[in-house]
Amino acid sequence: MPAPLAALVGTIALALGGCASTMTATTSQAQCSGWKPITYSGKRDTKETVQQAQIHNLTGKKLGCW
């Protein structure tokens, strides 16, 4: 590969590498912004629905969202 073409390819690779997303939640508030506890009714919801809501709520608690 000729030197000018190699330099161009290298420049493009560096430029595209800078486009990668590096967004991460650095605070509990940002991490939990889409989360909230789910309420459920033992009388009106199915057993599976209650279990899923409980798992969701425990996960939020473990993450420190509430």
Secondary structure, DSSP 8 states (H G I E B T S, - for coil): --HHHHHHHHHHHHHHHTTS------SHHHHTTT-------TTTS-HHHHHHHHHHHHHHHHTT--
